[in-house]
Structures are given as C-alpha cells and as structure tokens.
Amino acid sequence: MSYFFGLVGYPAAHSRSPWIHNQFLNQQQKQGIYRVFETPPDEFASTLEAMRTLKIDGFNVTVPYKERILSFLDEVDPYAKMIGAVNTVHLENGKWIGYNTDGKGFIRSFKESYPRHSFPEMKVLCIGAGGAAKGIYRALVEEDTSSVDIANRSQQRAEEMLDLKSSETNTSILTLEEAEEKLPEYDMIVQTTSVGMTPNEKQSILSLTHVHPDTVVCDIVYRPMETAFLKEARERGAHVLYGHGMLLYQAALSYEIWTSSVLKAELLLEKFEQQLKGEEPC
C-alpha cells in the first residue's frame, strides 16, 4: 500500500513536514508521498476540491486555515470540535474527519525537555488566540494547570477561548502591554503566533525585559529555530523550548491517525534538530 499525505497552508512552501513524514514512513518501512499545497486564501476552496478528487489519505492544516477548514469537513472529532480548530484531516470511509494534535504535541515536547515541571503548580502565559493557541490552551487546561492567562492583540478573540477553560484553571485576558508588565509572575510563557517566522526573523511579539530567569519561554515557530523572541529569552537567562519538538510530536500524532500505527518519534528529534540547524544561515 502506498500512502498519499499532504499539507495545506499559506505560506507553506518551506515547511519541514515533508521531511518529517518521509522519516516516519522510512521508520516503518512504508511507501508514500507527502505533498505541500501552498494555497492563497482565494484558492482555498478549489484546492480542497482538487484534494478530494485526488483521494488524499490524510493531510495537515496550518496557518491560516485551522479554523476555516471546519466548514469543509464531513465530521469533526469531539476534541477538535470543542477547540474549534483542526490541524489534521483523515479520509475515513470516503469522509473527511478533522482532528487536532497541536496541544498534545506541545505538551509532549515540554515534558520531554522539562520532565520535573508540574503543571498543576504552574502559572502560564499563552500569547495568541488562533488555532494553535486554542489547542495548546485546552491541552494545558487538561493537565490541570493552575493558571493560564491569555494575551492577544484582539481581546474578543482571546475571550472566545474562555469556552475551553475548566473550573480548575484560572484565566485572565490581557493586552500585550499588560502581559509585559506581569512577566515575572509566570513559570512558562508560550508564544503561539507566527510573529518572528521566516522571512520576518527580526520581529518579536513583545519585550521580555521583565522575564524571570526561572521561566521557561516557548515559541512554536521553528523557522528560524531560534526566533528573536527565544534569543532574547536566552540572553536574559531564562530557559527556552524551541518549536521543532512540538512540530515533530504533533506530526507523529497525525501520522498515527492516518496509518493506525505507533511511532517512536523521539528517535528523530536530534536528527530533526541537526537538519534545521543545517538550513540556517551562518
């Protein structure tokens, strides 16, 4: 059997998802291809129509379509429906079923790097309110995280995420300016927007002047591997978590949905890191 997987997003041409999924296929000695469908917003519907015609076995969804994709699906997994965002689609019995693996991928990446941290004792700042933020926020809630504040340019978008909270997790909605002043309070800061992504490497969502040295600062952007946001965090003595781990583990969860198999994704983490470092300019 040969699989046909893909990715739809914009921009997406430089995505490392094809490399990751080819490694997964090789690990399990399976045949298949992974194609990137870089799709401008006005071509989104027609691209999905073509993908249906091609009978693609499964595909990932990245910015800016994790919420827009919902109306094109036949069914949505209850977890993804609750979040209101989909990053994984699987063709099952002729139907497109939507899933979300972002949050679980992030949590696994964090636990692999910082196994001694206990979520119920942590105060977290989540920056952003898009599809990835929703998945990560809900995953933090399900880990019984003590407090998860949300900072975003649009307060309305951030407030919509409160539907995902539980009684065990406290959440305040902040402006970016308010978040900057409260940085010393947080054990973890996770940046979930595309700010700082190639080719806009010099951009940073907010200043980390007040960050505490014990704080773990995370950025889900992985190109460049060290964003301006993470560079500032490191220079100020904070701990950092790079975005490539989340990408790898959410991809593994997608692959396992598509193939009904179990991967050893952790075996690829160091190789993926070396591959990314090799891409970056000297």
C-alpha positions as CSV (number, residue, x, y, z in Angstrom):
1,M,0.0,0.0,0.0
2,S,1.3,3.5,-0.9
3,Y,0.0,6.5,1.1
4,F,-0.7,10.0,-0.1
5,F,-0.4,12.7,2.5
6,G,-0.1,16.5,2.3
7,L,-0.2,19.9,3.9
8,V,-2.4,22.9,3.1
9,G,-1.5,26.4,4.3
10,Y,-0.1,29.8,3.3
11,P,2.8,30.3,3.3
12,A,3.9,26.7,3.3
13,A,6.5,26.1,0.6
14,H,9.3,25.9,3.1
15,S,7.6,23.6,5.5
16,R,9.6,20.7,7.0
17,S,6.6,18.5,7.3
18,P,7.5,16.5,4.1
19,W,10.9,15.7,5.6
20,I,9.3,14.6,8.9
21,H,6.7,12.4,7.3
22,N,9.2,10.8,5.0
23,Q,11.2,9.9,8.1
24,F,8.1,8.3,9.6
25,L,7.4,6.3,6.5
26,N,11.0,5.1,6.4
27,Q,11.0,4.2,10.1
28,Q,8.0,1.9,9.5
29,Q,9.2,0.8,6.0
30,K,6.0,2.1,4.4
31,Q,5.6,3.6,1.0
32,G,4.1,7.0,0.4
33,I,4.5,10.7,-0.5
34,Y,3.8,13.9,1.3
35,R,3.0,17.0,-0.8
36,V,2.7,20.6,0.1
37,F,-0.3,22.5,-1.2
38,E,0.7,26.2,-0.7
39,T,-2.7,27.8,-1.1
40,P,-3.5,31.5,-1.2
41,P,-6.9,32.4,0.6
42,D,-8.8,32.9,-2.6
43,E,-7.8,29.4,-3.9
44,F,-8.5,27.5,-0.6
45,A,-11.9,26.0,-1.7
46,S,-10.7,25.0,-5.1
47,T,-7.5,23.4,-3.7
48,L,-9.6,21.3,-1.3
49,E,-11.9,20.3,-4.1
50,A,-8.8,19.0,-6.0
51,M,-7.6,17.2,-2.9
52,R,-10.9,15.4,-2.6
53,T,-10.6,14.4,-6.3
54,L,-7.1,13.0,-5.6
55,K,-8.5,11.0,-2.7
56,I,-5.6,12.1,-0.4
57,D,-5.4,9.7,2.6
58,G,-4.7,12.5,5.1
59,F,-3.4,16.0,5.3
60,N,-2.2,18.6,7.8
61,V,-3.7,22.1,8.0
62,T,-1.5,25.0,9.0
63,V,-1.9,28.8,9.2
64,P,-4.2,30.5,8.4
65,Y,-6.7,27.7,7.8
66,K,-7.1,25.7,11.1
67,E,-10.5,27.3,11.7
68,R,-11.6,27.9,8.2
69,I,-11.2,24.2,7.3
70,L,-14.1,23.2,9.7
71,S,-16.8,24.1,7.2
72,F,-15.3,21.8,4.5
73,L,-15.2,18.6,6.7
74,D,-17.8,15.8,6.8
75,E,-17.2,15.2,10.5
76,V,-15.0,16.6,13.3
77,D,-13.6,14.7,16.2
78,P,-15.3,15.9,19.5
79,Y,-12.0,17.2,20.9
80,A,-11.2,19.2,17.8
81,K,-14.9,20.4,17.7
82,M,-14.6,21.7,21.3
83,I,-11.3,23.5,20.4
84,G,-12.8,24.9,17.2
85,A,-9.7,24.2,15.2
86,V,-8.3,21.4,13.1
87,N,-4.7,20.6,12.1
88,T,-5.2,17.0,10.9
89,V,-7.7,15.6,8.4
90,H,-8.1,11.9,7.7
91,L,-10.1,10.2,4.8
92,E,-12.2,7.6,6.6
93,N,-14.8,5.6,4.6
94,G,-15.0,8.3,2.0
95,K,-15.4,11.1,4.6
96,W,-13.0,13.8,5.7
97,I,-12.7,13.7,9.5
98,G,-11.0,16.5,11.4
99,Y,-8.7,16.2,14.4
100,N,-6.4,18.4,16.4
101,T,-3.0,17.2,17.6
102,D,-1.4,20.6,18.3
103,G,-1.9,20.8,22.0
104,K,-0.9,17.2,22.7
105,G,2.2,17.7,20.6
106,F,3.2,20.7,22.6
107,I,2.6,19.0,26.0
108,R,4.8,16.1,24.9
109,S,7.5,18.4,23.7
110,F,7.5,20.3,27.0
111,K,7.5,17.1,29.1
112,E,10.4,15.7,27.2
113,S,12.5,18.8,27.8
114,Y,11.3,19.7,31.3
115,P,10.2,16.5,33.0
116,R,10.4,17.8,36.5
117,H,7.9,20.6,36.0
118,S,4.4,20.0,37.4
119,F,1.6,21.7,35.5
120,P,-0.8,21.9,38.5
121,E,1.8,24.1,40.2
122,M,2.5,26.3,37.2
123,K,1.3,29.8,36.1
124,V,1.4,30.1,32.3
125,L,1.1,32.9,29.8
126,C,-0.3,32.0,26.4
127,I,0.4,34.6,23.7
128,G,-2.0,34.5,20.8
129,A,-5.6,33.3,20.2
130,G,-5.5,31.5,16.9
131,G,-6.0,27.8,16.1
132,A,-2.7,26.7,17.6
133,A,-3.3,28.7,20.7
134,K,-6.7,27.1,21.2
135,G,-5.2,23.6,21.0
136,I,-2.3,24.5,23.4
137,Y,-4.6,26.3,25.9
138,R,-7.0,23.3,26.1
139,A,-4.1,20.9,26.5
140,L,-2.8,23.0,29.4
141,V,-6.2,23.0,31.0
142,E,-6.4,19.2,30.7
143,E,-3.1,19.0,32.5
144,D,-4.8,20.8,35.4
145,T,-2.5,23.8,35.0
146,S,-3.1,26.2,37.9
147,S,-3.3,29.4,35.9
148,V,-3.2,30.1,32.1
149,D,-3.5,33.8,31.2
150,I,-4.1,34.7,27.5
151,A,-2.5,37.8,25.9
152,N,-3.6,38.9,22.4
153,R,-4.0,41.9,20.3
154,S,-7.7,41.2,19.8
155,Q,-9.4,40.9,23.2
156,Q,-12.5,39.5,21.7
157,R,-10.6,36.6,20.1
158,A,-8.9,35.9,23.4
159,E,-12.2,35.9,25.3
160,E,-13.7,33.3,23.0
161,M,-11.0,30.9,24.3
162,L,-12.6,31.0,27.8
163,D,-15.2,28.4,26.5
164,L,-12.3,25.9,26.7
165,K,-11.4,26.5,30.4
166,S,-12.3,24.4,33.4
167,S,-13.1,25.3,37.0
168,E,-9.6,24.1,38.0
169,T,-7.7,26.6,35.8
170,N,-7.8,30.3,36.4
171,T,-7.5,32.6,33.3
172,S,-7.3,36.3,32.8
173,I,-7.4,38.1,29.5
174,L,-4.6,40.6,29.0
175,T,-3.4,43.1,26.5
176,L,0.2,42.5,25.2
177,E,1.3,45.6,27.3
178,E,-0.3,44.2,30.4
179,A,1.4,40.8,29.8
180,E,4.8,42.5,29.5
181,E,4.4,44.0,33.0
182,K,3.3,40.7,34.5
183,L,6.1,38.5,33.0
184,P,7.9,37.9,36.4
185,E,4.8,36.0,37.6
186,Y,4.9,33.2,35.0
187,D,6.6,29.8,35.2
188,M,6.0,29.3,31.4
189,I,5.4,31.7,28.5
190,V,4.3,30.2,25.2
191,Q,4.3,32.2,22.0
192,T,1.7,30.7,19.6
193,T,1.6,33.2,16.8
194,S,3.5,33.3,13.5
195,V,5.4,36.5,14.6
196,G,9.1,36.1,14.0
197,M,8.7,33.3,11.4
198,T,10.9,33.4,8.3
199,P,11.2,35.8,6.5
200,N,10.4,38.1,9.4
201,E,13.1,36.9,11.7
202,K,13.6,40.2,13.4
203,Q,10.1,40.6,14.7
204,S,9.1,39.8,18.2
205,I,5.6,39.7,19.7
206,L,6.6,41.5,22.9
207,S,9.6,42.5,25.0
208,L,11.0,40.1,27.6
209,T,12.6,42.8,29.7
210,H,10.9,41.6,32.9
211,V,11.1,37.8,32.4
212,H,12.2,35.8,35.4
213,P,15.3,33.7,35.0
214,D,13.5,30.5,36.1
215,T,10.8,30.9,33.5
216,V,10.6,28.5,30.5
217,V,9.9,30.6,27.4
218,C,8.5,28.6,24.4
219,D,7.9,29.6,20.8
220,I,6.0,27.3,18.4
221,V,7.7,28.9,15.4
222,Y,10.5,26.7,14.2
223,R,11.9,28.6,11.2
224,P,14.3,30.1,12.3
225,M,14.9,27.5,15.1
226,E,15.9,30.3,17.5
227,T,13.4,33.2,17.0
228,A,14.2,36.7,18.1
229,F,11.7,36.0,21.0
230,L,13.7,33.0,22.1
231,K,17.1,34.7,21.6
232,E,16.0,37.5,23.9
233,A,14.8,34.9,26.5
234,R,18.1,33.1,26.4
235,E,20.1,36.3,26.6
236,R,18.1,37.3,29.7
237,G,18.9,34.0,31.4
238,A,15.6,32.3,31.0
239,H,15.1,28.6,29.9
240,V,13.9,28.1,26.4
241,L,11.8,25.5,24.5
242,Y,12.2,25.5,20.7
243,G,9.3,24.9,18.3
244,H,10.6,21.9,16.4
245,G,9.7,19.5,19.2
246,M,6.0,20.4,19.0
247,L,6.1,20.2,15.2
248,L,7.6,16.7,15.4
249,Y,5.2,15.3,18.0
250,Q,2.0,16.8,16.6
251,A,3.1,15.4,13.2
252,A,3.6,12.0,14.8
253,L,0.1,12.0,16.2
254,S,-1.3,12.9,12.8
255,Y,0.7,10.1,11.1
256,E,-0.6,7.6,13.7
257,I,-4.2,8.7,13.0
258,W,-3.6,8.2,9.2
259,T,-1.9,4.8,9.5
260,S,-3.3,3.3,12.7
261,S,0.2,2.7,13.8
262,V,2.5,3.7,16.7
263,L,5.7,5.7,16.1
264,K,8.9,6.2,18.0
265,A,9.1,9.9,17.1
266,E,11.5,10.7,19.9
267,L,14.2,8.9,17.9
268,L,14.0,11.6,15.3
269,L,14.3,14.6,17.5
270,E,18.0,15.0,17.4
271,K,18.2,14.3,13.7
272,F,15.5,16.9,13.0
273,E,17.3,19.5,15.1
274,Q,20.5,18.9,13.2
275,Q,18.6,19.2,9.9
276,L,17.1,22.5,10.9
277,K,20.4,23.9,12.1
278,G,22.0,22.9,8.8
279,E,19.4,25.1,7.0
280,E,20.1,28.2,8.9
281,P,22.4,30.9,7.5
282,C,25.9,31.2,9.1
